[in-house]
């Protein structure tokens, strides 16, 4: 018979971010640097701006069906 107790489970990974007891030393996931954070924010802002531009152009009739562009 193969019985598993709750202690048999692998408990290497924390259940949620920041739950490990050590101060992050040796963790596989390191926090984002300031440059990486701003790069991510900039990319998200550009995507949102492009989406809004397309929506506004379609809403005003500048782009879309019935136009030559």
Secondary structure, DSSP 8 states (H G I E B T S, - for coil): -----GGGS---S-SSTT--SS-STT-SS----HHHHHHHHHHHHHHHHHHHHHHHHHHHTSSSTTS--
